[in-house]
Amino acid sequence: MSLYVEQSPLKIVVCIKSVMDKTMPGKGRGGMENMELNPFDWPALSLAHYLAGKSGGSITLLSMGPENATFGLHQAMAATGAERIILIRDPAMKESDTYVTAKILGTAIKKLSPFDLILFGTRSSDSDTGHVGPQTAEMVELPFIANIHGMDIENRAGETLFHVERKIDGFMEAYTLTGPALFTVSPSLNARGTGFKAMGSGTISLLSIEDAFKRRDIEFWDHGILGLEPGELGLQASPTKIVSWDRSQKGKKCSFIEGSPGQKAALLAQELLKSGLIG
């Protein structure tokens, strides 16, 4: 797709997340030096940077997390030159599940109105649910498509139209949505022949990194600014609660089923039932 922009400047909000660098060993791994931008957020940042540059628009970065989450924001700032950076930082929000997280982000996004486009990565590398983007779209009542692979933008009679594509189960799906809209962006975003380049942490210059860390204009929001009550945030308000963590045990086992085709099918069904894979 062309990503062609012929319209007034786009106001783009990109929701990002800082995650723990899993390669760092030992205790105290939650410090800022052990944090990094969620790798699945880079496609959304790349698209935002391209569209803002083509349309003369602006980028707002929005994140939720503790103080050390500013590291991921600095990475995104260095990559995009975003005009506005917001970190929602509040102890009352600790251990919020995806539903409450989406509620918080949705409330913040409404405060940033008007805007044309909200972008998320498809998922995060830590919890890996892929829930927050879709749930936030419901919170803000915006048109939504997940996992987009391509986009065209058109201005028709003063309205912004987003023509997007995605591949699902081997099929290409095409949609047209009237903005403002919210999308999660696939790592395989396709924009050949446009000058579009996907960014990553390895493409940021040292000067951009230095400039980003010199900036002192990160806005820190809390439940008071958002107009939320502590009782509707955090673990206590989360419908989903983690009871325990267990390391998955990986193993493979191969066995052969003898008999006629009918006998094999019956024995296979019994084994699948026994293992809990069907029920």
Number of C-alpha atoms within 10 A of each C-alpha: 17 15 24 14 19 13 16 12 16 21 22 24 27 27 23 28 25 26 22 19 18 12 8 13 9 6 7 9 15 15 13 18 12 17 20 22 25 19 18 22 28 23 25 26 29 20 25 26 24 19 23 19 16 16 16 14 18 21 26 21 23 21 22 23 19 17 14 18 25 25 22 20 26 25 21 26 25 21 22 25 19 23 12 15 23 19 22 22 21 19 13 17 25 15 18 22 22 20 19 23 23 22 23 23 25 22 18 22 21 13 11 13 11 11 18 17 20 26 23 29 27 25 23 21 19 12 10 10 12 18 17 25 28 20 20 26 21 16 18 18 12 19 16 19 20 18 22 23 21 22 22 16 22 18 14 11 6 9 12 22 17 20 17 21 22 22 14 10 5 7 8 10 12 13 12 16 17 17 18 20 21 26 24 27 29 23 18 13 22 20 18 12 9 12 10 17 15 19 18 18 14 6 9 16 11 10 9 17 16 12 13 22 15 10 10 8 11 14 12 15 15 19 20 10 11 17 10 14 10 16 11 17 24 18 18 17 17 16 11 13 12 8 5 5 6 5 5 6 5 5 5 4 4 4 5 6 11 9 9 9 10 9 12 14 13 11 15 14 15 13 13 12 12 11 10 9 9 10 8
